[in-house]
Each structure stands twice: as structure tokens, then as C-alpha cells.
Amino acid sequence: MKKTFLLLMFIAIGSANAQDLKPVKLYGPIITNKIPDQYIPAYYQNIGGLLGYRMQMNLEKRLLQIDSATLLSGFEKRPGAQTWIGEHVGKFLFSVSKTYAYSHDPRIKHLMDDMVCKYIACQMPDGYLGTYLLKDRWTEWDVWAHKYAIIGLLNYYSVTGYKPALEAAKKAADLICRTFGDEPGKRDLMTAGAHVGLAPGSILEPMVDLYRYTGDQKYLDFCKYILRAFEQPDGPKLISQLEKYSDVTKVGDAKAYEMLSCFLGILKYYKLTGEQKYFTLLQTAWTDITCNRLYITGTSSDHEIFRGAGILRAENKDDMGEGCVTVTWIQFNLQLLQITGEPKYAEELERSVYNHLLAAENPQTGCVSYYTALNGAKPYRCDQGYSCCLSSVPRGISLIPEMMGGTINGTFTVLMYENATATEKIKANDGSTVSLKISSVTKFPLDGRVVFTVDPSKMANFALNLRVPSWSEKFGAKVDGKSYYGKKGSLLKIERKWSAGDKVEVFFEMPVQVIPGGISYPNEVAIKRGPQVFAIDRGLNVGLDSTMHVVYTKANIILTDEKSTLPADWIWKEAYSLDMKVNDKPRKVILVPFSEAGQKAANINVWIDEQ
């Protein structure tokens, strides 16, 4: 019965999305950045495959199940039940605004409209939009929650044009500006929250946004104050420490989520002002994280902080891969991609999305794991108003359409390979404007073949870019009998005269990789194919309990398709067997993508002993 329901649900979803929907009208900023985006996401719809199914599960099983009374409880009756309960409404509004822009789902529109009206009604006359009593204002997570309030309201305004939401964001920000600063009589922002000022200082991001939406100089002045405050004696020394050490563990108390949140604000400030030193510093931070502190599944943090170089412990007891860190790392890479158009940032987005982001939300229940270890059972939780990561992970999933592809330096560029339809306006070689629609059909990540149908509004000469993943082999494309081949980690450019209905046949191999365990797992390996890291789900291997010793034997790696062995309600049908040893005896062991493993509460293993 459950399987039938799910099949009917997906049929209904496919029918609803099959039509071409016009993009939701967006209400954008009025102040133009000095640094224009090199990557501009296209409007995507009908996203299918693994990403499409997980986006739909995020909508159906998570976002539409949110109880607004729980999220609003701390505002309607102060103080809130938890010191950071105030952040959840803003995070939710971010997720549903992004989801509505893609899906046009009337249910999510109704839910977010109702939430915003009740939320704004909770705002105090002075602009306060937190959950603390007057005597406790601006302690612990109060500024942090106001950050998410402004972010959520601005995102809602961007897809609805509802001016009371913008006014509520301004009132909250005005209160912050009146309260904090380095002028006489104002409070020190760095002491108004946790982690040596990283938490309250992260309000830099929405303050930049609010300046761009309103043009009000006081918001820009406040941004400049935050950057000064970072370098105060009681601040995290974010700028000077990165300049001196090029090491994120030397910044503040090395708290990963809050630091990355500050990075988002600094990048937006750089785009606004063009002050190059900030961009140079954050490229340094990105290099340090990717080279020294990034797990193979595209996340970071151990007990919520950045650890020493190469220390990547991955058990449940290590509290690794905080969901908020995964999502903010994705946002960081998305901004860097927008600024530069460089495919290396798209590579990191793909790594995080196909692995740690999706792994943190159970596709069967919509429950979320705060930390998602590579070894052990995933500790999924279903509460709605008490865990920061249970509100963050849906935000990351809601951003997927912005990572799929768009224009890079004016050329339409495919970044992720899924079933989808994208529309965008581009410039042809003769300078004329062309309305472009590109549709893809593929089984990726099950195999490496994709067929694109290119439909320009008129016959025209222009280029099309295809990202060549670094994990791929023999990447090529064929158009009208002509073949093109790409170099790993770069963009393959196909320039020609295009007509409506032209086909691009893309093909690439996805060899299996054996990844060594490094400092933390010196005698172990992980198995990866394409963008996906695999895991042993012991619940899918009959008789393979948690006490049995599994060993990878360095034999020729041949994965055998085993999707037919998956349970009926295991929706994403991808599973393989690999010859290994179990308790010193040869045996075929079933592996599934880490993103799907553990959804039935079984222990999993990404790191496997090597013989």
C-alpha cells in the first residue's frame, strides 16, 4: 500500500510539473553591486532524477509538515522555550521562498503567507523581533535570531513583493543599528552573542542585503562597523588572522558554522563595494578548508569546529558534519561561483549536494540528522523548533535549482547533470537576444549519458558550455555528427549555429575510485563512483550485523547492479555489490549511496578496513 501511494504521488508530481511554468516574478535589490556576477542561475523546472526526488521529499515530508505554532511559539509568548528558537521562522521562510520560486506549489505559498502575517504581528513597536524578555535582550542568540528574521523576510519579499515583510525587516534592522555601534552610548556587538563575536557579527550578511534593497546608508555604515568590530580586542580577528596565518582554525574560536556565516556577509560586502582584500582573504579560507578540513562527502567540522589539518574523524561520537556547516559551506561555494564563474566551486557544490546534504535528510520521513557521521547509524530527528540543523538542511535542498546551471560570462553552462528543463535569455554572437530552452534526459548518476535538446527562439550562432567533472573519464559530446572532448575540471565549449530541436549527446565514464582514509583512517578506504560516495548499509546485507568485520581486499573493483534487492519502499533504486571479506570469508557486500544509506536506522560504514 505504501509503495502504491508513493508511486501515485510521483505520477501526480510529474503531471503537475510537466507543463512549462513561467518564473515567479522576483522583487530584487535597487542598489547594483560593483562586482557583477559571472554566474547567473537559469530558471529550472521539472528537475528529475535523484535531485528532483529529494527536492520533492523535502517539500512533501519536511516543509509541508512544519507546524507554524511551534515555530511562532517563542514570539507569541516570550521568552521562547529555547534560547535560539527565534531563528527557525527566518530559516523556514528562506526554504519555502526558494521552494516556491521553483515549484509554484500553492500549498507552500499558503503556508508561508500565513506564517509571515502571524510573524509580523509578533514584532514589538520598537522593531524587536526576538524571543527574549526585555531584561535579557541582546544576550546569547538574540542578534543571531534577528539575522535570520531579516534573511527570511527579505527572501519572502523577493518572491511576493509583500511590502509589510520588507518594512518588518527594516524595523528589526533599525533597532539593531540604534543599539550597537562604536559611537558613545551604544553596545558592543561582539559581546552580544557567542563564539568571540562570530555569531552576532554574522548579521553582516542581511545588513548588506538590506542596504541593496533600500539604499539606506545607515545599513551600509553598520556593515562597515561590523568589519571594524571583527578586529576589536574582544573580536574574532577574522581579517587579521586570515591575513597572518591563512588558517581558519586561528579565527575566533574556530566555530565553523558561525565563521562561514560571517564569510557569506563579507563576500556580499565585497560584491557591493569591490574592496579586493576581502575576496582575496576568503579565497585563502576556501583553499584552507578544501585542502585540510573537508570530508570526502563535502562537509566540515568535528564537534562543530574546524580541526587541525587532515584530522577528519567520522564516527557519531565525533559530532561531525554539522548540517548547518554543510549548508553554509554550500552557500559559500555558490557565492564564489557567482563571483568568479570558476567550475571548481561547482565541483564542491556537487560533492556536498550528492553526498552530505542529501544524507542529512531521511527521504522516507523528512527527519533530519544534526550530525551525519560516515560510520554508524544516522541519528535522524523529527522535531521542528529546537534544532538549528533541522531548519538548515531544508535550506540547502531548496538551493539546488540555483546550482544546476545558467550563464557564465554570458554563455549558457550546464553544471549538474539531471533530468530538467532550463530557460534563459542569452546573447547570440551577432549581439541579438535569444530565448533559450534546454531540456535534458538522463539516468545520471546511474550512468554517464545525457541527451540535451536545445531550443533557441530563432536560429543563431552561440556557445554552450558543459562542465567536465574531475571524477569523469573520456568526457565527450556529439552534435550533428561532430564530436567534442573535454578536459577534467574545465568547461567544454560547443559553439555553432543552433536550430530548434538540435540534440547534444553527452557521454562520460564514471570509474570507481578507492579513496584512502588519510590521517584519521590510515588503514581504511572509501568507495566512490562519479560524485557519489558509497556506504555499506548493514540492514541491506542479510546477516551482516554490527559485530562482523568487513574488509576490502584490493581486488579489481567491479560493482554489480543489485537494485532489485532493495526494499519495496526504498524509492531511489541504486545499489551495487562488491566482492569483500566478512569475518575472513569471501562475500558480496551491498553498497548504496551514502546519501540514501541508513534511512531505515541501520548502521552504515563509509570507511572500510583494507587488507
C-alpha positions as CSV (number, residue, x, y, z in Angstrom):
1,M,0.0,0.0,0.0
2,K,2.8,2.4,0.9
3,K,4.6,1.7,-2.3
4,T,1.4,2.3,-4.3
5,F,0.9,5.7,-2.6
6,L,4.4,6.8,-3.3
7,L,4.1,5.8,-7.0
8,L,0.9,7.7,-7.3
9,M,2.4,10.7,-5.6
10,F,5.3,10.8,-8.0
11,I,3.0,10.4,-11.0
12,A,0.9,13.3,-9.8
13,I,4.1,15.4,-9.2
14,G,5.3,14.6,-12.7
15,S,1.9,15.6,-14.2
16,A,1.8,18.9,-12.3
17,N,5.4,19.8,-13.3
18,A,5.3,18.7,-17.0
19,Q,3.9,22.0,-18.2
20,D,6.2,24.9,-18.7
21,L,5.6,27.4,-15.9
22,K,6.7,31.0,-16.0
23,P,9.2,32.1,-13.4
24,V,7.8,33.7,-10.3
25,K,8.2,37.5,-10.5
26,L,11.1,38.4,-8.4
27,Y,11.4,41.7,-6.5
28,G,15.1,42.5,-6.5
29,P,17.5,45.0,-4.9
30,I,17.6,48.6,-6.1
31,I,21.4,49.0,-5.5
32,T,23.7,47.4,-8.1
33,N,26.8,45.6,-6.9
34,K,30.1,46.9,-8.1
35,I,31.2,43.3,-8.8
36,P,28.7,41.8,-11.3
37,D,28.0,38.1,-11.0
38,Q,29.8,36.0,-13.6
39,Y,27.4,33.1,-13.0
40,I,23.7,33.8,-13.1
41,P,21.4,30.7,-12.4
42,A,18.9,29.9,-15.1
43,Y,15.2,29.2,-14.3
44,Y,14.9,25.5,-13.8
45,Q,11.8,23.3,-13.6
46,N,10.9,19.7,-14.0
47,I,14.0,18.6,-12.2
48,G,14.0,14.8,-12.0
49,G,16.4,12.0,-11.0
50,L,18.0,11.8,-7.6
51,L,17.9,15.6,-7.0
52,G,14.3,16.0,-8.2
53,Y,13.1,13.3,-6.0
54,R,14.9,14.6,-2.9
55,M,13.6,18.1,-3.6
56,Q,10.1,16.8,-3.7
57,M,10.6,14.8,-0.5
58,N,11.9,18.0,1.2
59,L,8.7,19.7,0.1
60,E,6.3,16.9,1.0
61,K,7.9,15.3,4.0
62,R,9.6,18.3,5.7
63,L,8.4,21.8,4.7
64,L,4.7,21.0,4.3
65,Q,4.7,19.2,7.7
66,I,6.0,22.2,9.6
67,D,3.8,23.3,12.5
68,S,3.7,27.1,12.4
69,A,2.5,27.2,16.0
70,T,5.8,25.6,17.2
71,L,7.9,28.0,15.2
72,L,5.9,31.0,16.3
73,S,5.5,30.0,20.0
74,G,8.6,31.9,21.2
75,F,7.3,35.1,19.6
76,E,3.7,34.8,20.7
77,K,4.7,34.0,24.3
78,R,8.1,35.3,25.3
79,P,10.5,34.0,26.4
80,G,10.9,31.2,24.0
81,A,11.3,27.6,25.2
82,Q,14.9,27.7,23.9
83,T,17.5,30.4,23.5
84,W,17.8,30.1,19.8
85,I,14.2,29.2,18.9
86,G,13.8,32.5,17.2
87,E,16.0,31.5,14.2
88,H,13.6,28.9,12.9
89,V,11.0,31.1,11.3
90,G,13.6,33.0,9.3
91,K,15.2,29.8,8.1
92,F,11.8,28.4,7.2
93,L,10.9,31.4,5.2
94,F,14.2,31.1,3.3
95,S,13.5,27.5,2.4
96,V,9.9,28.0,1.4
97,S,10.6,31.1,-0.6
98,K,13.2,29.3,-2.7
99,T,11.0,26.2,-3.0
100,Y,8.0,28.3,-4.1
101,A,10.1,30.1,-6.8
102,Y,10.9,26.7,-8.3
103,S,7.7,24.7,-7.7
104,H,4.9,27.3,-7.7
105,D,3.2,25.0,-5.2
106,P,0.1,26.7,-3.8
107,R,0.3,24.7,-0.6
108,I,3.7,26.1,0.3
109,K,2.5,29.6,-0.7
110,H,-0.4,29.4,1.7
111,L,1.8,28.2,4.5
112,M,4.4,30.9,4.1
113,D,1.8,33.7,3.7
114,D,0.1,32.6,6.9
115,M,3.4,32.4,8.7
116,V,4.6,35.8,7.7
117,C,1.3,37.5,8.7
118,K,1.5,36.0,12.2
119,Y,5.2,36.6,12.4
120,I,4.9,40.3,11.6
121,A,2.1,40.6,14.2
122,C,4.6,39.5,16.8
123,Q,7.0,42.4,16.2
124,M,7.3,44.8,19.0
125,P,6.7,48.6,18.4
126,D,10.4,49.3,18.6
127,G,11.1,46.7,15.9
128,Y,12.2,43.9,18.2
129,L,11.6,40.5,16.6
130,G,13.2,38.2,19.1
131,T,12.0,35.8,21.7
132,Y,13.7,37.2,24.8
133,L,12.2,39.2,27.7
134,L,13.2,42.9,27.8
135,K,15.7,42.3,30.6
136,D,17.5,39.6,28.6
137,R,17.6,41.2,25.2
138,W,20.9,41.0,23.2
139,T,22.3,38.1,25.1
140,E,23.1,34.6,23.8
141,W,21.4,34.1,20.4
142,D,19.2,37.2,20.2
143,V,21.2,39.1,17.5
144,W,21.7,35.8,15.6
145,A,17.9,35.2,15.5
146,H,17.4,38.8,14.2
147,K,19.8,37.9,11.4
148,Y,17.6,35.1,10.3
149,A,14.5,37.2,10.7
150,I,15.8,39.7,8.2
151,I,17.1,37.0,5.8
152,G,13.7,35.2,5.9
153,L,11.6,38.3,5.5
154,L,13.8,39.6,2.6
155,N,13.5,36.2,0.8
156,Y,9.8,36.2,1.3
157,Y,9.6,39.8,-0.1
158,S,11.7,38.8,-3.1
159,V,9.1,36.2,-4.3
160,T,5.9,38.0,-3.3
161,G,6.6,41.8,-3.3
162,Y,4.7,42.0,0.0
163,K,5.9,45.3,1.4
164,P,5.0,44.7,5.1
165,A,7.6,42.0,5.1
166,L,10.3,44.4,3.8
167,E,9.1,47.0,6.4
168,A,9.3,44.5,9.2
169,A,12.9,43.6,8.2
170,K,13.8,47.3,8.2
171,K,12.3,47.9,11.6
172,A,14.3,45.0,13.0
173,A,17.5,46.2,11.4
174,D,16.9,49.8,12.5
175,L,16.7,48.6,16.1
176,I,20.0,46.7,15.7
177,C,21.6,49.9,14.3
178,R,20.3,52.0,17.1
179,T,21.5,49.5,19.7
180,F,25.0,48.6,18.6
181,G,28.0,50.5,17.3
182,D,31.3,52.1,18.3
183,E,29.7,55.5,19.0
184,P,29.2,56.7,22.6
185,G,26.3,55.1,24.3
186,K,25.9,52.1,22.0
187,R,26.6,48.5,22.9
188,D,29.4,46.3,21.6
189,L,28.1,43.9,19.0
190,M,31.0,41.4,19.6
191,T,29.8,40.8,23.2
192,A,26.2,40.3,22.2
193,G,26.5,36.6,21.3
194,A,28.6,33.6,21.3
195,H,31.9,32.5,19.7
196,V,34.1,35.6,20.2
197,G,31.6,37.7,18.2
198,L,31.3,35.4,15.2
199,A,27.6,34.7,15.9
200,P,26.4,38.3,16.2
201,G,28.8,39.5,13.6
202,S,27.2,37.3,11.0
203,I,24.3,39.8,10.8
204,L,26.6,41.4,8.3
205,E,25.0,39.3,5.5
206,P,21.4,40.6,5.8
207,M,22.6,44.1,6.5
208,V,24.4,44.2,3.1
209,D,21.2,42.7,1.5
210,L,19.0,45.3,3.2
211,Y,21.2,48.2,2.0
212,R,20.8,46.8,-1.5
213,Y,17.1,46.5,-1.2
214,T,16.6,50.0,0.3
215,G,19.6,52.2,-0.5
216,D,19.5,53.4,3.2
217,Q,23.1,54.5,4.1
218,K,22.8,53.5,7.7
219,Y,22.8,49.8,6.8
220,L,26.0,50.2,4.8
221,D,27.5,52.2,7.7
222,F,26.6,49.4,10.1
223,C,28.3,46.9,7.8
224,K,31.5,48.9,8.0
225,Y,31.1,48.9,11.8
226,I,30.9,45.1,11.9
227,L,34.1,44.8,9.8
228,R,35.8,47.1,12.3
229,A,34.4,45.2,15.2
230,F,35.8,41.9,14.0
231,E,39.3,43.4,14.7
232,Q,38.5,44.8,18.2
233,P,40.4,43.3,21.2
234,D,37.3,41.3,22.0
235,G,36.5,40.3,18.4
236,P,37.4,37.2,16.5
237,K,40.2,38.9,14.5
238,L,38.7,37.4,11.4
239,I,40.5,39.5,8.9
240,S,43.9,39.9,10.5
241,Q,44.2,36.2,11.5
242,L,43.4,35.0,8.0
243,E,45.9,37.5,6.6
244,K,48.6,36.3,9.0
245,Y,48.0,32.5,9.1
246,S,45.8,31.6,6.1
247,D,44.3,29.1,8.6
248,V,40.6,29.1,9.7
249,T,41.4,27.4,13.0
250,K,43.2,30.7,14.0
251,V,40.0,32.7,13.6
252,G,37.9,33.3,16.8
253,D,37.3,30.0,18.5
254,A,37.3,28.1,15.1
255,K,33.5,27.6,15.2
256,A,32.7,26.5,11.7
257,Y,29.0,27.4,11.2
258,E,29.3,30.9,12.6
259,M,32.6,31.7,10.8
260,L,31.2,30.5,7.4
261,S,28.1,32.7,8.1
262,C,30.4,35.7,8.5
263,F,32.2,34.7,5.3
264,L,28.8,35.0,3.4
265,G,28.4,38.5,4.6
266,I,32.0,39.5,3.8
267,L,31.6,38.1,0.2
268,K,28.4,40.1,-0.2
269,Y,30.2,43.2,1.1
270,Y,33.0,42.6,-1.4
271,K,30.5,42.3,-4.3
272,L,28.8,45.5,-3.2
273,T,32.0,47.6,-2.7
274,G,34.7,45.9,-4.8
275,E,37.2,46.0,-1.9
276,Q,39.5,43.3,-3.2
277,K,41.3,42.4,0.0
278,Y,38.1,40.7,1.4
279,F,37.8,38.5,-1.6
280,T,41.4,37.5,-1.5
281,L,41.1,36.6,2.1
282,L,38.1,34.4,1.6
283,Q,39.7,32.6,-1.3
284,T,42.5,31.8,1.1
285,A,40.0,30.5,3.6
286,W,38.3,28.3,0.9
287,T,41.7,26.8,-0.1
288,D,42.5,26.0,3.6
289,I,39.2,24.3,4.1
290,T,39.2,22.3,0.9
291,C,42.8,21.2,1.3
292,N,42.8,20.5,5.1
293,R,39.4,20.3,6.7
294,L,36.9,18.9,4.2
295,Y,35.4,15.4,4.4
296,I,35.1,13.4,1.2
297,T,31.3,13.9,1.4
298,G,31.6,17.7,1.2
299,T,31.2,18.9,4.8
300,S,33.4,20.0,7.6
301,S,33.5,20.3,11.4
302,D,34.2,18.0,14.3
303,H,32.2,18.9,17.5
304,E,31.2,22.0,15.4
305,I,34.7,23.5,15.0
306,F,37.3,23.4,12.3
307,R,40.1,20.9,13.3
308,G,43.7,20.6,12.6
309,A,44.9,19.8,9.1
310,G,43.8,16.3,7.9
311,I,42.0,15.4,11.1
312,L,38.7,14.1,9.8
313,R,37.2,11.8,12.4
314,A,33.9,10.4,11.2
315,E,32.1,8.5,14.0
316,N,28.9,9.5,15.7
317,K,30.9,10.3,18.9
318,D,32.8,12.9,16.8
319,D,29.7,15.1,16.1
320,M,31.0,15.5,12.6
321,G,29.4,17.2,9.6
322,E,27.0,19.5,11.4
323,G,24.1,20.1,9.0
324,C,24.4,23.9,9.4
325,V,28.0,23.7,8.4
326,T,27.2,21.7,5.3
327,V,24.5,24.2,4.1
328,T,26.6,27.3,4.8
329,W,29.6,25.7,3.0
330,I,27.3,25.2,0.1
331,Q,26.2,28.9,0.2
332,F,29.8,29.9,0.4
333,N,30.7,28.0,-2.7
334,L,27.6,29.2,-4.5
335,Q,28.6,32.8,-3.9
336,L,32.2,32.1,-5.0
337,L,30.8,30.5,-8.2
338,Q,28.6,33.5,-8.8
339,I,31.6,35.9,-8.4
340,T,34.1,34.0,-10.5
341,G,32.3,31.5,-12.7
342,E,35.0,29.1,-12.0
343,P,34.0,25.4,-12.2
344,K,36.0,24.3,-9.2
345,Y,33.3,25.8,-7.0
346,A,30.6,23.9,-8.9
347,E,32.7,20.8,-8.2
348,E,32.4,21.4,-4.5
349,L,28.7,22.1,-4.7
350,E,28.2,18.8,-6.5
351,R,30.3,16.9,-3.9
352,S,28.2,18.4,-1.0
353,V,24.8,18.1,-2.5
354,Y,25.1,14.5,-3.8
355,N,26.6,13.3,-0.5
356,H,26.4,15.1,2.8
357,L,23.4,17.4,2.2
358,L,21.1,14.7,1.0
359,A,22.4,12.2,3.6
360,A,21.2,14.6,6.4
361,E,17.5,14.3,5.5
362,N,15.7,11.0,5.6
363,P,13.8,10.6,2.2
364,Q,11.2,8.4,3.8
365,T,10.3,10.5,6.8
366,G,11.7,14.0,6.2
367,C,13.5,13.8,9.6
368,V,17.0,15.4,9.7
369,S,20.2,14.4,11.4
370,Y,22.0,17.2,13.2
371,Y,25.3,15.5,12.7
372,T,25.7,12.9,10.0
373,A,28.6,10.5,10.6
374,L,30.2,8.4,7.9
375,N,30.2,5.4,10.2
376,G,27.3,4.4,12.5
377,A,23.5,4.9,12.4
378,K,22.3,8.3,11.2
379,P,20.6,10.0,14.2
380,Y,17.6,11.4,12.5
381,R,15.3,13.6,14.5
382,C,11.8,15.0,13.6
383,D,11.4,17.9,16.0
384,Q,10.7,21.3,14.3
385,G,11.6,24.1,16.6
386,Y,14.6,23.1,18.7
387,S,17.5,22.0,16.5
388,C,19.3,24.5,14.3
389,C,20.2,21.9,11.7
390,L,16.7,20.6,11.3
391,S,15.9,24.0,9.9
392,S,19.1,24.4,8.0
393,V,19.2,21.2,5.9
394,P,16.0,22.0,4.1
395,R,17.5,25.4,3.2
396,G,20.4,23.7,1.4
397,I,18.0,21.4,-0.6
398,S,15.9,24.4,-1.6
399,L,19.0,26.0,-3.2
400,I,19.6,23.1,-5.6
401,P,17.9,24.7,-8.6
402,E,20.4,27.6,-8.3
403,M,23.3,25.2,-8.7
404,M,22.1,23.3,-11.8
405,G,23.3,25.7,-14.4
406,G,22.9,29.2,-16.0
407,T,25.1,31.7,-17.8
408,I,28.8,32.1,-17.1
409,N,30.1,35.2,-18.7
410,G,27.0,35.2,-20.9
411,T,27.4,31.6,-22.1
412,F,24.8,29.1,-21.0
413,T,26.6,26.5,-18.9
414,V,25.4,23.1,-17.6
415,L,26.8,22.4,-14.1
416,M,24.8,19.4,-12.9
417,Y,23.5,16.5,-15.0
418,E,19.9,15.7,-14.1
419,N,16.6,15.5,-15.9
420,A,15.5,19.1,-16.1
421,T,14.3,22.0,-18.3
422,A,16.1,25.3,-18.1
423,T,15.1,28.6,-19.7
424,E,17.3,31.7,-20.1
425,K,17.8,34.7,-22.3
426,I,21.3,34.8,-23.9
427,K,23.2,36.9,-26.4
428,A,23.9,35.3,-29.8
429,N,27.3,36.0,-31.5
430,D,25.7,38.8,-33.5
431,G,24.5,40.6,-30.3
432,S,20.9,39.7,-30.7
433,T,18.9,38.3,-27.8
434,V,17.8,34.7,-27.9
435,S,15.3,33.0,-25.6
436,L,16.8,29.6,-24.9
437,K,15.2,26.4,-23.6
438,I,17.4,23.4,-22.9
439,S,15.9,20.1,-21.7
440,S,17.9,17.0,-20.6
441,V,17.1,13.3,-20.4
442,T,19.4,11.1,-18.4
443,K,19.6,8.3,-15.8
444,F,22.5,10.1,-14.1
445,P,24.0,9.3,-11.6
446,L,23.2,5.7,-12.6
447,D,25.1,6.1,-15.9
448,G,27.0,8.8,-17.7
449,R,24.8,9.5,-20.7
450,V,22.8,12.7,-21.1
451,V,20.8,13.9,-24.1
452,F,20.1,17.7,-24.3
453,T,17.5,19.2,-26.6
454,V,18.4,22.8,-27.5
455,D,15.5,25.0,-28.4
456,P,16.5,28.6,-29.3
457,S,13.8,31.1,-30.2
458,K,15.5,31.6,-33.5
459,M,18.3,30.0,-35.4
460,A,21.5,31.6,-34.2
461,N,25.2,31.2,-33.5
462,F,26.1,31.0,-29.9
463,A,28.1,28.8,-27.5
464,L,27.0,26.2,-25.0
465,N,29.3,25.1,-22.1
466,L,29.3,21.7,-20.4
467,R,31.1,21.3,-17.0
468,V,33.6,18.4,-17.2
469,P,33.7,16.8,-13.7
470,S,37.1,16.0,-12.3
471,W,35.9,12.4,-11.5
472,S,34.9,11.7,-15.1
473,E,36.8,9.9,-17.8
474,K,36.5,10.2,-21.6
475,F,34.1,13.1,-21.4
476,G,32.7,14.0,-24.8
477,A,29.7,15.3,-26.6
478,K,28.3,14.8,-30.1
479,V,26.2,17.3,-32.1
480,D,25.0,16.6,-35.6
481,G,27.8,14.0,-36.2
482,K,30.6,16.2,-34.8
483,S,32.4,15.1,-31.6
484,Y,33.9,17.4,-28.9
485,Y,36.0,16.3,-26.0
486,G,36.6,18.0,-22.6
487,K,39.3,18.3,-20.0
488,K,38.7,17.4,-16.4
489,G,37.8,20.3,-14.2
490,S,37.1,22.6,-17.1
491,L,34.3,23.7,-19.3
492,L,33.8,22.1,-22.7
493,K,32.6,24.8,-25.1
494,I,30.4,23.9,-28.1
495,E,30.0,26.8,-30.5
496,R,27.9,26.5,-33.6
497,K,24.7,27.6,-35.4
498,W,21.8,26.2,-33.3
499,S,18.3,25.4,-34.5
500,A,15.2,24.4,-32.5
501,G,15.4,20.7,-31.7
502,D,19.1,20.2,-32.0
503,K,20.4,17.3,-29.9
504,V,23.6,17.2,-27.8
505,E,24.6,13.7,-26.8
506,V,26.9,13.8,-23.8
507,F,28.8,10.8,-22.6
508,F,31.4,10.1,-19.9
509,E,32.7,7.3,-17.9
510,M,32.3,7.1,-14.1
511,P,35.2,4.9,-12.9
512,V,35.1,3.5,-9.4
513,Q,37.6,5.2,-7.1
514,V,39.2,3.8,-3.9
515,I,39.9,6.7,-1.6
516,P,42.5,6.3,1.2
517,G,41.4,7.2,4.7
518,G,44.2,9.7,5.5
519,I,45.4,10.6,9.0
520,S,42.1,9.6,10.7
521,Y,41.6,6.3,8.9
522,P,45.1,5.2,7.8
523,N,44.2,1.5,7.1
524,E,40.8,2.1,5.6
525,V,39.3,3.1,2.3
526,A,36.1,4.5,0.9
527,I,34.4,3.6,-2.4
528,K,33.3,6.4,-4.7
529,R,31.7,6.4,-8.2
530,G,31.1,9.6,-10.1
531,P,30.1,12.2,-7.5
532,Q,28.7,9.7,-5.1
533,V,30.4,8.2,-2.0
534,F,29.1,4.8,-1.2
535,A,28.4,3.1,2.2
536,I,27.7,-0.4,3.5
537,D,24.2,-0.4,4.9
538,R,24.2,-3.3,7.2
539,G,20.4,-3.5,7.1
540,L,20.6,-4.3,3.4
541,N,23.1,-7.1,3.9
542,V,21.3,-10.2,5.4
543,G,23.1,-11.5,8.4
544,L,25.7,-8.7,8.4
545,D,25.4,-7.4,11.9
546,S,27.4,-4.6,13.5
547,T,30.0,-7.0,15.0
548,M,31.1,-8.6,11.8
549,H,34.4,-7.4,10.3
550,V,34.2,-6.3,6.7
551,V,37.4,-5.9,4.7
552,Y,38.1,-4.5,1.2
553,T,40.6,-6.9,-0.4
554,K,42.2,-4.7,-3.1
555,A,40.7,-6.9,-5.9
556,N,39.6,-5.5,-9.2
557,I,36.8,-3.1,-8.4
558,I,33.7,-4.4,-10.2
559,L,30.4,-3.1,-9.0
560,T,27.4,-5.4,-9.8
561,D,24.0,-3.9,-10.1
562,E,21.8,-5.0,-7.1
563,K,18.9,-2.6,-7.2
564,S,16.5,-5.4,-7.4
565,T,17.4,-6.4,-3.8
566,L,16.3,-3.1,-2.3
567,P,13.1,-3.0,-0.2
568,A,9.9,-2.0,-2.0
569,D,9.7,1.3,-0.2
570,W,13.3,2.3,-0.9
571,I,12.4,4.8,-3.5
572,W,15.8,5.7,-5.1
573,K,16.8,2.4,-6.7
574,E,20.6,2.4,-6.7
575,A,22.6,-0.4,-5.1
576,Y,25.7,-2.4,-6.0
577,S,27.6,-5.4,-4.7
578,L,31.3,-5.6,-4.3
579,D,33.5,-8.7,-3.5
580,M,34.9,-8.3,0.0
581,K,35.7,-10.4,3.0
582,V,33.4,-10.7,6.0
583,N,35.0,-12.4,9.1
584,D,37.8,-13.6,6.7
585,K,35.3,-15.3,4.3
586,P,34.6,-14.1,0.7
587,R,31.2,-12.4,0.4
588,K,29.4,-10.0,-1.9
589,V,28.6,-6.9,0.1
590,I,25.8,-4.5,-0.9
591,L,26.7,-0.8,-1.1
592,V,24.3,2.2,-1.6
593,P,25.0,5.9,-2.0
594,F,25.8,7.5,1.4
595,S,23.0,9.9,0.7
596,E,20.5,7.1,0.8
597,A,22.1,4.8,3.4
598,G,20.7,4.4,6.9
599,Q,17.2,5.5,6.1
600,K,15.9,2.5,8.0
601,A,18.1,3.2,11.0
602,A,20.7,0.5,10.2
603,N,24.4,1.1,11.0
604,I,26.4,2.2,7.9
605,N,30.1,2.3,7.0
606,V,31.8,4.6,4.5
607,W,35.3,3.8,5.8
608,I,36.1,0.1,5.3
609,D,39.1,-1.8,6.5
610,E,41.7,-2.5,3.8
611,Q,43.6,-5.8,3.6
